[in-house]
Amino acid sequence: MRNKRAVTAICLLLGALTMYGEAFAHGTEGHGKTAEAQMQKLHAIMPMFSVASAGLETALGKGDAAAVELESGRMLAAVPDLKKSKPHRNVSQRNNFLAFATNLEVALTSTVNLAKKGDFAGAKTSFTKVEKVCAACHAKFR
């Protein structure tokens, strides 16, 4: 239980740091008008993902399918914008970036579907895949 609280606190802290600070992945260089707007969306998505992910983990722990659906829905709603974005690093590997976004979408959808069926053990396993996709994408592109 302490580990879950620690993970939740870390996710919230990282989300807050990302939301209120300059993105750590790059300086203040411009991205162009269209790219700038998309980059702002990307910068807004990440802290929301952190908060929703923490809420999703809590909902899974409580066995609350409605909350699982709500938190996953927030993340799933942002996936199309994520797919339109360019990564901060390794920009030439954008196809891999899109693959991570697609894998995130699949794992989130699986998590929701399993929770709706009442299979919270399976949903937790699926959520572990969500966390792994996020970590792998950040390691490669952030």
Helices and strands as residue ranges (DSSP letters): H 2-20, H 33-62, H 65-84, G 91-93, H 94-116, H 120-141
